[in-house]
Amino acid sequence: ACPGQRQCAPATEAAPPQPTIEQRLAELEARRAEAADAYLRAKAEAENTRRRAEEEVSKARKFSIEAFAESMLPVKDSLEAAIAMPEAKVEQVLEGVHATLRQLNAALERNKVLPIAPPAGTRFDPHHHQAISVVPAEQDPNTVVTVLQKGYLIADRVLRPALVTVTAPK
């Protein structure tokens, strides 16, 4: 009985047909094949990425000094040019040495090799300075008196500490 309606809908609608075991097996087999294919592709991609990374590391090691070497070539050229002029006067040679030193300093700076040359009175820093001697002085104790040899940093890492004379404790 369908109150208020003229025609009633059929009591049961046809349920969608259930897949057969063979159809279900074929569907699962297709999914397995897709998963296996995706796995093999991912594995190959990971292997390719690993191989490319190894190649890049190898190239980086092999050519890491390339930029530094390129910046040193003008310095070498200047030194060779100086040697090629044996009759040069002392003033000319000295001028050339100063120009070559400027080239060398610029090349080192470009490659982030920076000097450590603390001014007198700077607090002694064992990470950047190496005390060669301790002398009595009027400055505060444990401060730099003189720099005997500059030190150098390369990218914030000490390449060579500055050799310094330090004030004695009072």
Secondary structure, DSSP 8 states (H G I E B T S, - for coil): --TT-SS---SS--------HHHHHHHHHHHHHHHHHHHHHHHHHHHHHHHHHHHHHHHHHHHTTHHHHHHHHHHHHHHHHHHT-TT--HHHHHHHHHHHHHHHHHHHHHTTEEEE---TT-B--TTTEEEEEEE--SS-TTBEEEEEE-EEEETTEEEE-EEEEEE---
